[in-house]
Structures are given as structure tokens and as C-alpha cells.
Amino acid sequence: MTVPRSILSRELLPASIAIYTTIAIVAFEGLAVTAALPDLTAELGDVELLPWVITGFLLASGVATAIAGSFIDSLGTSTVFRWATIGFAAASLAAAASDSMPLLVATRVLQGATGGALISVGVGAVALVYPSQLMGRAFAANSNVWGVMGFAGPALAAALLQVGSWRWIFLVMVPIAAAALIAGWRTLPGPVEPAPLRVDWIAVALLVMTVGSLLATVSFLSSAALLPAIVMIVSGWLLWQRMTRDRSSLLDRRFIGDYPYRQLAAVAALTLVAIMGLATYLPVYVRGARGASVAAAAWSVLWLTIGWTVAANIAGRVTDRVEERSVMRVGVLVGIPAIAAAWAAVAFAAPLPVIYATYFAMGTAVGAVTNSALQMVRLAVAPSLAGRATSAHAFSRTVGMSVGAGLAGGVILATVARTVGDVSTVRDALAGDTSDLAGAAVDALANGVSIAHAVSLGIMIVTLVPLHRLMTGPPLIGEQGI
């Protein structure tokens, strides 16, 4: 029997197309939708729901990633791949046809759920499809797809927004998903050891309630946030108690509450809260407050992604010689002045290239922190528990990005509401309205983005607390040579 020499060998090519194409479309959707926020807001209105276009996707994706492993183990990657791909294509088609913001948010939740399942399928299928000598290349290709889409996503989004509308960002996913489905329909493996499907649905419901109410709390930033805050506290306590009794297979409490996992999750999540929320609304600021073109707004998301990719690759190399926690410290210490510089650039309406440079620096902070944190998780945990530990850490990162998007959006919209009294005027500003009221909304939008930077700077400074615990704490298992 001939041993494949490449992940693109004839016998592996259909599976590779299926795996990496679906990963690419999920990666593309995250960046492209951010780039399209100004246009879809101008058309659909309901500006107060704008944060949920992003947070709804991230919340559903995080929960789906947490529970997809159980479905894959029981049903096999092939079955989960088929249903998730069909669901993602259907959700994309529904998003493209949305005629209101509430409907778009609902379709984004479905996209997130199916997209999270596809990400889990991609990781699980690599270990089952490829022979051991190609495993490293296959995982590297997985990372490279995300990196390539980080560069290509804004370009494709800008082109689609110029020649069509924001709806094409969703429509173009349908035929690509169909091609992936055809390639992978019979090539991905079934269950290795079929077993009854066991999912702690009570824990899933509590998790959704906890994170969903957390996002509602930070998004409203008003008296309306009181009820979701109460729900968050109660459901979070119940979920924690359920995990304490070891009845939940959803998340392992050890990898959320114990040292060093708690501190690693806190540093990574707080960094993402501080920086990724700002990045989510940069296109809205560029288009609405600075009057830039559709293409310029779409391209604005590129610079942070470049910084993230560059720093992550450097961090992956230098940790052969430098301790991971030292790399993390550098990332946090870079992030604080980078956000401060971005705040100053926005507050004084600096030229857009200057703002982009600060976002590149912010991206390097994210890349250094997230890469080193994941390496430290793997270093600290026994190999037999690596899957649970990395899943819990990945979930905390998803929550961080979700909270960041919700909080930044809440700050911006609250500022607009306090200044002009009606957040719908942001829609008029994004649509090119030149009336006095729309002009006031432009000023309020710029002020809101500036305040959001100030809040993010405070959050990044708070990150020093769990970082200090990591820097002064006992060595990780791997550092002791155990």
C-alpha cells in the first residue's frame, strides 16, 4: 500500500478539501462580517442590536465547540460534518435574505453554532484522516488557513462590498460550502468506537444562560442590565455547583478554577476583551466617524490581524529559548501602551494610517499573549487531559472576544444615546446623511469610540493582576521536568 507523502496526495485530497475549505469559510465569516457592519447597519437599522451580530455568533460558536466533541465521538466526524455544513450554508442563505436586524442576529446564532461544530470537526478529523508522518503538516495547514484568511478576508470583503452589497458576503459561502460537502461526504471517517450520545443538556442550558446574560449585561450598560446581571449570577452559580459535583462533561472545573489554568484564562480573555472589542467596531468608526470609503472601512480590520499573525509566529519560535510566561508578559506590556496610543490617535482624529499602526501593535500583543497562553496550558497538563484543558481555555478565549464585542458596542451606543438621544441616528450617519442630527451622531460616535478605548485601557491594566500571579507562582509541570 502506497504511503501518502502529502496532505494533497490523491487519496487524501477530497478529505483535505472538505476540512480546510470549511475552516476557511468559518474564518472568513468572522472578518468579513466585521468589515460589513457599517453597510448592514445603514440598511437594516435597529442599531441597538448591532453588537449581537458579532456576540451572537461567538456565543453560539463557543457553546457548540464545547459540546461538539461528544457528538463527534458518538456519531463520527462524517455525520457531524454533513449536518454542520448543511446548517452553515442554510444559515448563510438566511442571513443574506434577512430584512431586519433581529432576523440577521438569529441567523448569525445559527451560523455560530454550525461554525463551531465545523471547527471541532476540522481538528478532530486531522487526527483520524492523516497518517502520523503527516499529522504535523496537517495541523500546520489548519493554522495557515486561519492566517491566510486573516490577510485575504478583508480584501475579499472589500471587493464584495464594492461590486455588490453586504449580502454577498453571506451568499458566496453557499456554493463553497456545497463544494466542501460534496468532497467530504464519503471521505471523512465515522465513529471510531460508537457509543451512546451523552450530553449534559442542563449544563449546556446553564452555560448559555450565564454567558448570554453576561453579554446582555455589558451590552446594555443601563438599568436594563440589572435583570440579565441577576440571571448571570444565579445561572453561573448553578453551573459551577454542577461542575463541582462532577456531573457535567461540558467543562472541567479544574481547567477553569485551578492554578495555572485560571490565571492563563484570565490573562488571555482579558486581553481579548480589551482589544478585540475595539477591533470589531473599527470599520464602523472609519466609515461613520471619519467618512472613509466602503473599501477603506473593510480594509481597516487587516492591520490588527497582521500584527496578531506576526506575533503568534514569532512567539511560537522564541519559546524554544525564552520562557513562555516571559513572552506573555511582553505581550501584556506591549498591549497597554498600544491601546493608550490608539486612544490618543482616535481622540485627536489622527490620520487613519496612524490609527492602523496602533492597531497593528495591539495585534502583536494579542498574538504574543494567546500563543504563549496555549503553550503554557499544554505544558502544565498531562497528555491524557490535554483535550479537556485546551477546550476549556479555548472557550474562555471565545467568551473574552464575545464580552469585548458586547462591551465596546455597549459603551459606544450608550454614548450616542446620551448625546443625541436616539442611537438610530448612527444608521443615518453610516448611510451618508448630512443633516445636523446625523452630524451630531458622527461626533457622538467618535466620542463613544474614544471612551471605549479608555475602558479597554483600564481592562488591559487589570490584566497585570493575574499576570503577576503567573510570574510569581510555582513552576509549571513541564518546567519541573516531570
N, C-alpha and C positions, 0 to 999 in steps of 0.2 A: 504493500500500500504506500502510495506517494505521500510524503510528509509535506504539508503546505509550507512555503517559505515566506509568505507574506499574507497580511490580513486581506489583501486584494487578490489572492490566488483564486483561480476559477471556482474551486469548491467552496470557498468562504465568501466570495464576492456578494451573493444575494443577501446573506446574513449581515455583512458589513454595511451594505446599502441600507438595509432596514434599520439597523441600530443607529448609525451615525446620521442618517437623514432625519429620523425622528428627534434625535438630540438637537440637531441643528435648528429645526423649526421651533422647538421649545425655547432654545436660546435666543432665536431671532425675535420671537414674540415679545420677550421681556424688554429688549432695547427698542424695538420698533414702535410699540405702543407708547412708551415714554416719549419718543420723538413726535408721535401723532397727537399727544394730549392737547396742544393748542387748537388744532383743527377740529377734532371731535367735540371739544368743549364749545367752540364757536357755533357748531351746527346743532348739537343736542341740548345745550343749556344744562339746567339743574347743576350748577357749578358746585353746590354744597356736597354733591356726591362724587366729585372729581377724585378725591383720594382713594375711594373704593374701587376705582378702575384698576388700580395697582394693588392695593392691600387685599382686595377680594381674591385676586389671582394668587398672591403669595400665601395667604392663609390656607386656601384650598390645596395649593401645591404642597405646603408643609405637612398638612394632615395626611394627604394622600401618600406622600413619601414615607411617613411614619407607619402606615398600615399596609402599604403595598407588598412588603416582604412576606406577610402572611399569605396573601393571595398568590404570590409567585411560588412559594414553597408548596402550596396546596394544589394550585391549578396549572402551574407551569408558566414559563415566560411567554410561550406562544399564545396561550389563551388571553393572558393579561395584555400582551402586545396588541392583539387583534381588537379587543374591545376598547382599549385606551386610544388607539389610533383612530378608530371609527368615531369615538366620542370627541376626540380633539378636532377632527375635521368637521363634525356636525356643529360643535360649539363655535368654530371659526366662521362657518357659514352663517350661523345665527347672529354672531357678533357683527358681521358685515351687513346684515339686514336690519340691525337694531335701529329703531326710530325714536328711542328715548334713552336717557341716561340710566334709569333703573333697569331697563332690559339689557343694556350693554353690561352693566355690573353683574347681572345674573349670568349672562353668557361667559363673562370673564371668570366667574367662580367655577363654572363647568370646565372651562379651559384649564384653569389651575389644577383641578382635581385630576383630569386626564393627563395633563402635562407632568404632574408629579409622579404619576404611575409610569409614564414613559421614561422618565429619568431613572427610576428604580429598575425598570426592565433593562435599560441600557447598561447599567452597572452589573446587574445580575447575569445578563446574557453573555457578557465578556468572559466571565469565569467558566461558563458552560460551553461556549461555542468554539473558543480558540484553544489550540494546544498550548502546553506550558511554555514552550520556547517563544511563543508569540504573545504571551499574556502582557508582558511589559509594553510592547508596541501597541497593543490594543487599548490599554488604559491610557497610554500617552496620546493616542489618536482621539480618545474621548476628550481629554483636556484641550487638545489642539482645536477640536471643533468649536468649543466654547471660545477659545482665543480668536479663531478666525471670524466667528460671528460677531465678536466684540468690535472688530475692525470693519467687517463687511455690512453688519446690521444697519448702522447709521447711513451708509451710502445707499443701500437698497431702499431704506425708508425714505430718504430724501428724494430718490428717483420716483418712487411710487407716489409720494405726496405731490410732486411737481407735475407728473403726467396724468394723475388720476385724483383720488381722494383718499382719506384715511381708511375707507372701507376696503381698498385693495390690499392693505397690509394684512387683513384677515382672509380675503378671498384667495390670495396667492398661496396660502397654506393648504388649501383643499386639494388641488391636483398633486402637490408634492407629498402630502400625507397619503394620498391614494397610491402613488408610485411606491412609497415605502411599504405600504400594506401588501401590495402585490409581491414585492421582493421578499418579504419576510413571512408570508402566510404559511408556507410549509417548511421553512428553513430553521426557524427558531425552535429550541427544544421544549418538550413538555416537562411535567414534574419529574424530578429525579427520584424521589421517594414519596409517592402520593399519600396524602394524609388529609383527614377532615379539616375543613377550614375553621380556624378558631380566631376570632377577632373579638376583643373586649369592646363591644359597641357602647357600653356605658362609659368607659374611659374615653372613647372617641367623642361621644356627645359632650362630656365634661371638658375635654380639650378644646373642642370647637367653641363652646360657650365661654371658656376662660379667655382664649386668645381673641375671639370675636368681640367680646365685651371690652377687652383691653384696647383693641383698635378703635372701638366706638368712643371710649373714654378720651383717648388722646386726639381723636379727630374732631370731637365736638368742642372741647375747651370752653364749656359754658355750664349753666345749671342743668342742661340736658344730659351732661355726662355723669350726673350723680347715680342714676339708676344703673347704667352699664358698669359703673365702678363697683357698686354693691354686688351685682351679678358676678363680676370678675373675682371678687374676694371670696364669695361663697363657693362658686364652682371650682376655683383654684384650690381652695382648702379641701374640698371633697375629693378632687383628683389626687392631691398629694396624699391624703389618707388612704385612698385606694391603692396607690403605688406603694405606700408603706406596708400595707398588708400583703404585698407581692401578688395581688390578684390581677394586675394589669400587665399584659405583654406589649402594651403600646410603647411606653418609655420606661427605661430602667432608672429608678430613683438614684442609684449610685452615681450615675454619669451626669446627674443634674445637680445633686446636693453635696457631693463629697469633694475633697481636695484631690487633685488639682482641677478636676473637671468643671466645678462650679466657677472657679476663677477664670479658666480658659474660656468658658462660655460667656462669662460676663464681659471680659475684655473684647472678644470678637463681636458679640452682639451690640455692646455699647458703641463700638467703633462704627458698625454698620448703621445703627440708629442715627449717629451724628452726621455721617457723610452721605449715605445712600438716599436718605430723605431729601437732602438738598439737591442731589443729582437728579432725582425724579422730576423736580419742578424747574430745573434749569431751562428746558425748552420753553416752558410757559413764560418764564421771566424774559428770555431772549426775544421771544415773539411779542409778548404783550407789553412788557415794560420798556423794551429797547427798540421795538418796531422793526426788528430784523425780518428777513425773508423766511419763507417756509423751509427752504433748504438749510439756511443758517441755523434755524432752531433745531432741525433734525440732526445736523452735524455736531451740535453742542454736546451731545451725550458721548461723543467719541473720546474726548480728552481724558476723562476720568478712567474710562475703560483701558486706554493705552497705559496710563500710569499703573493701574492695577495689574495688568498683564506683565509689564516690565518688572515690577517689584516682586511679583509672585515667582517669576522665573529666576530672578537674582537670589531671592530668599531660598529657593529650592537648591541652589548651588552652594551658597556660602555656608549653609548649615553643616556642611561636611567639615568645616574648620571653626565655625563660630556657634556657640550655644544658642539653641532655638529661642530661649527666653530673652537673650540679648537682642536678637533680631526683632522680637515682638516689642521690646522696649524702644528700639529705634523707630519702629512704625508708629507707636503711640506718640512719641516725642516729635515726630515729623508732622503728625496729624494736627496737633494743637496749633502751631504757627501757620500751618497751611489753611486751616479754617479761619483763623484770625485774619490772614491776608485776603482770603476770599470775601470775608465780611467787609473789610475796608474797601475792596475793589467794587463790591456791589453798592455799598453806602455812598461812595463818591462817584458812582457811574463811570468807572474806569473803562477804557476800550475793551471790547469783547476778548481780544487775544490775551489781555492781561488776566481777565477772569478765567479763561480757559487754562492758562498756565497754573493758576492756583488750584484748579480742579485736577489737573494732572498731578500736582503734588499731593492732593488729598487721595487720589487713586493709589499713589505709591504707599501711602500709609495703610490703606485697606489691604493691598496686596501683601505687604510685609506681615501685618497682624494676622490675617486669615490663614495664610500659608503656614506660618510658624505655629499657630494655634493647632491646626490639624496635625502637623508633625508631632507636636507635644502630646496630643491625645493618643496617637499611635504609639508613642514612646512609653507612655505611662501605663497602658493597658496590656493585659495578657493577650496573646494572639487569639485565643478562643473567644474572647469577649470584644474583639476589635469592631465587629459589625454593629453591636449594640451601642458601643461608646461613640463611634463616628456618626451613627444615625442620630443619637441624642444631640451631639454637637451640631450636626447639620441643621437639625430642627431649631435649635436656639439661634443659629445664624439667620434662618428664614424668618423667625419671629422678629429678630432685630431689624431686618430690612422692612418688614411689614410695619412695625411700630414707627420706624424712621419716616416712611412714606406718609403714614397717618398723622404723625405729629407735625411734620413740616407743612402738610396740607392744612391741618387744623390751625396752625399759627398764621399762615398766610390768609386763609379765608376769614379768620376772626379779625385780623387787622383790617381787611377790606370792609367787613360788616360794620366794624366800629367807626370807620372813616366815612363811608358813603352810605351805609345803612342797608345796602342790597347787594349781595355777592353776585347776582346775575349780571351786574354791570361789567364784570370781568369778561363775560361772554361777548358783550358788545365791543369791548376793547380788543379782544382777540379777533373779532370779525372785521376790524378796521373802522369802527365808528369813531368819528372825530368830534362828537358833541362834548359839551363841558362836563357832563356827568361821566362819560366814558374817559375823558381826560383825568378826572378825579380818581377813577378806578385804576388808571395806569399808575398814577402816583402812589395810590394805596397798595397796589400790587408790588411795586418796587420796595416800598417801606416794609411790607409783610415779608418779602424775601430777605431783606436785611435783618429783620428781627429773628427770622428762622435761623439765620447764620449765627446770631448771638446765642440763641438757645442751644444750637448744636455745639458751639464752642464750650458752653458750660458742661454739656454731656461728655464731651471728649476729655475735659479736665477731670470729671468724676471717674473716668476710666483709669486714672492713676491709682485709685484705691485698690481694686482687685489686681492690678499690675504689681503694686508693691508687695502684695501677699505672695504672688508668684515668685518675685525676685528674692524674697527673704525666706520663702518656705523650704521644706526639705527637698532633697533631690528627687527627681522622678525615678521610676523603677529602672528605666533604661540607662539613666545616668549613673546608677549604682552598679551597673554591670550584672544585675540579677536577671 
